[in-house]
Amino acid sequence: MDYFYDIAFAVANKSACLFTGAGFSKQLTGEKMPSWKELLELLCTYLDKPKAAKTQLEECFSAGLPLEDCAQVLELMFLKEKKDIREAIADKIKSFSINVGKAKAITTFLQAHEGIKIISTNYDDLIQRFILPDKCSTNYPGKPITQRDSLIDIYQVHGSIEHPPSIIATTEDYYRFINSPTYFSRKIFTLMSENTTVFLGYSLGDPNLKAIIHAFRNDESGSLSRGSLFYVTRSKVPQYLKDHYEMSFGLFVVDRCNIEGFLNGVESELPDAKRRVKTAESNLKKVLAGTHNYDDKYLQSSQSLSHIISVANKTGQNITSPPFIKLLSDILAKKVAFSGKSGAWEQYEHLAQWLVYIGSLMNIPGTALEKPYLKTVTHSMTTMSESLMLGYSWAAFSVWNNNWGNIMFKNRQMITEHVTTELSSYPAALKVLST
C-alpha cells in the first residue's frame, strides 16, 4: 500500500501524471477501441480495393514488420488513390464513444481530482468529449502549448484526431518525431521529471513505452533513486522482467492490478494524503535543518516513513543527499528501539516493511546508508521466524518473504552477501534469499 500512498500524495499535491496507452482507451470504450494493428486493418475499408489492401497488410504482419512500417506501406496505398490516411484514422476513431459502466472508475477519478496531468500516445479525444467537456487543455505536436487554468492538461505525444495532420503513424513520422527534439518533447520530459508518473494501458513490450522511458532516463542527470515511474498491469510479471525494467529504466512494476483496482487503491489512501500534504513540507524542512524532530508517536505509525519519503520526492528533496541519509539512519534506529519495548510486536512488522520499502527506492551499496541499513537488516532478520515461535516475529518474516522481489536488484545482492556471511545460522533469513 506504500506505493498507492506515494501516488495518492502526488494526487493531493497536484503532482501526479497518468501516461496512457491503448489499453486505457480500450477500458473507456468497453474494449471497443481497436488496437493499433486492428486499426490498420480497419483502415483498409477506406480504400477502393479493401481486400487487396488487407492482403498486402497481412503479408507485412506475417513478415514481422513493425507496425509503423506496416502503416507506411498502407499509406502508400492511400497516396495512390489520392487519399489521406490520417484523415481516415481520425474518422474511424471519432466513431467510438465511452462505455459508461466500464469507464465509471476512470470518470469518477478524473472528475474528482484537479491538477492531474495526462500524457498519452493515443489519438482519441474520449476524455475531452465524454468525461470533462470544456474542462481540458489539449496539446499535441505542432500546436502551441496553452497556458489556461484547466481542470486537466492533456498532452498527446503522437498527435490528435482534433488535428489529423498532427498524427504520427508511419515510420517516417516516427523518425521525424524522434530526431527533431522540440519544445513539446522537452515539455513531456519535464512533466515526467516533476511529477509522479503512472503508465496505464501498455504492455511491457510496447515499443512506444520502451522508447519513451529510455529517452527519459537518458535525459535525466542521473540519480540513485528509483524515481517516480510506475507501471501498472493486470498481468503477472516475472521477477527477471521486473529487475530488467528497474535496472534499465528505473520503472517500478505494479503487477496483478487492473486500472480500476489501481484507482481504488489510490482513492483509499487519499484522505490521509490530503491531511499530510498541508504541513508535510515545512515539517520535513525543519527536521532536515536540525531544528525539529519527528515525535515518537508519529514514527510508530507504519506509514510515517512513506509519508516522509513522499514529501521529499514531491517537493524536490534529494533522498540520497547526506542530510536525508542521516534522517533515514536515525528513524531506522528509532524503529529498532520501538521494537524492543514490551508488547510492541507490530513494530517488528513495520521495520521489515520499511527496510523493504527503502530497498525498493534507492541503490544502497556504497552509500552512507549501507552500514546502518545492514545493521537494521540484521536486527530484523534475527528476530523473525518462519513459523510461530515465542519471542520471534512471524509477521516480519512474511513481509520479507512476500516482498523480496520488490527490492532493487543491487540491494538484494548486498543483502544476500550480508546474510550468507553474517547470518548463516538463521534459517528464516536464508529462507528469504531462496524466495
SULLIN-V437037 format. One record per residue. RES is the residue in one letter. NEAR is the number of other C-alpha atoms within 8 Angstrom. Layout:
RES&NEAR / RES&NEAR
This chain:
M&5 / D&8 / Y&6 / F&11 / Y&14 / D&11 / I&11 / A&13 / F&14 / A&14 / V&13 / A&11 / N&10 / K&9 / S&13 / A&15 / C&14 / L&12 / F&11 / T&15 / G&13 / A&12 / G&10 / F&11 / S&14 / K&12 / Q&10 / L&14 / T&14 / G&11 / E&9 / K&7 / M&10 / P&9 / S&7 / W&8 / K&8 / E&8 / L&10 / L&10 / E&10 / L&8 / L&12 / C&12 / T&9 / Y&8 / L&11 / D&6 / K&8 / P&10 / K&7 / A&7 / A&12 / K&10 / T&8 / Q&8 / L&12 / E&8 / E&8 / C&10 / F&11 / S&7 / A&6 / G&6 / L&9 / P&7 / L&9 / E&10 / D&10 / C&13 / A&12 / Q&12 / V&9 / L&11 / E&11 / L&8 / M&10 / F&12 / L&9 / K&7 / E&8 / K&6 / K&7 / D&9 / I&9 / R&10 / E&9 / A&10 / I&12 / A&13 / D&9 / K&9 / I&11 / K&9 / S&6 / F&9 / S&8 / I&10 / N&9 / V&7 / G&5 / K&10 / A&13 / K&8 / A&10 / I&10 / T&9 / T&8 / F&9 / L&10 / Q&9 / A&6 / H&8 / E&9 / G&11 / I&15 / K&10 / I&12 / I&13 / S&13 / T&12 / N&13 / Y&13 / D&9 / D&9 / L&11 / I&8 / Q&11 / R&8 / F&9 / I&10 / L&10 / P&9 / D&5 / K&9 / C&12 / S&11 / T&9 / N&12 / Y&14 / P&10 / G&5 / K&6 / P&5 / I&7 / T&7 / Q&4 / R&5 / D&4 / S&8 / L&10 / I&12 / D&13 / I&12 / Y&11 / Q&15 / V&11 / H&14 / G&15 / S&15 / I&15 / E&6 / H&8 / P&12 / P&6 / S&12 / I&12 / I&9 / A&11 / T&12 / T&10 / E&7 / D&9 / Y&11 / Y&8 / R&8 / F&9 / I&7 / N&6 / S&6 / P&8 / T&6 / Y&6 / F&9 / S&9 / R&9 / K&8 / I&10 / F&10 / T&8 / L&9 / M&11 / S&8 / E&8 / N&12 / T&15 / T&12 / V&12 / F&13 / L&14 / G&13 / Y&12 / S&7 / L&6 / G&6 / D&8 / P&6 / N&7 / L&11 / K&10 / A&8 / I&8 / I&9 / H&10 / A&8 / F&10 / R&10 / N&7 / D&7 / E&7 / S&5 / G&5 / S&6 / L&7 / S&9 / R&14 / G&9 / S&9 / L&12 / F&12 / Y&12 / V&15 / T&16 / R&9 / S&7 / K&7 / V&9 / P&6 / Q&7 / Y&6 / L&8 / K&11 / D&10 / H&9 / Y&12 / E&13 / M&10 / S&8 / F&10 / G&11 / L&14 / F&11 / V&12 / V&9 / D&11 / R&9 / C&11 / N&9 / I&12 / E&8 / G&8 / F&11 / L&11 / N&9 / G&10 / V&12 / E&9 / S&7 / E&11 / L&13 / P&8 / D&7 / A&12 / K&11 / R&7 / R&9 / V&12 / K&7 / T&7 / A&10 / E&11 / S&7 / N&9 / L&11 / K&8 / K&11 / V&11 / L&10 / A&7 / G&7 / T&7 / H&8 / N&7 / Y&7 / D&6 / D&6 / K&6 / Y&8 / L&13 / Q&10 / S&7 / S&8 / Q&7 / S&10 / L&9 / S&10 / H&11 / I&10 / I&9 / S&11 / V&13 / A&13 / N&12 / K&13 / T&7 / G&6 / Q&7 / N&8 / I&10 / T&9 / S&7 / P&7 / P&7 / F&11 / I&12 / K&9 / L&9 / L&9 / S&11 / D&8 / I&9 / L&11 / A&9 / K&9 / K&12 / V&13 / A&8 / F&10 / S&11 / G&7 / K&7 / S&4 / G&4 / A&10 / W&8 / E&7 / Q&13 / Y&14 / E&12 / H&10 / L&13 / A&14 / Q&11 / W&9 / L&11 / V&13 / Y&10 / I&8 / G&12 / S&10 / L&11 / M&11 / N&11 / I&10 / P&9 / G&5 / T&6 / A&7 / L&12 / E&10 / K&7 / P&8 / Y&11 / L&10 / K&8 / T&12 / V&10 / T&9 / H&9 / S&12 / M&11 / T&9 / T&9 / M&13 / S&12 / E&8 / S&5 / L&8 / M&8 / L&4 / G&5 / Y&9 / S&14 / W&12 / A&9 / A&16 / F&15 / S&9 / V&11 / W&12 / N&10 / N&7 / N&9 / W&12 / G&7 / N&7 / I&13 / M&15 / F&8 / K&9 / N&12 / R&10 / Q&8 / M&9 / I&9 / T&9 / E&8 / H&10 / V&11 / T&9 / T&7 / E&6 / L&12 / S&10 / S&4 / Y&9 / P&7 / A&11 / A&12 / L&12 / K&9 / V&11 / L&8 / S&5 / T&6
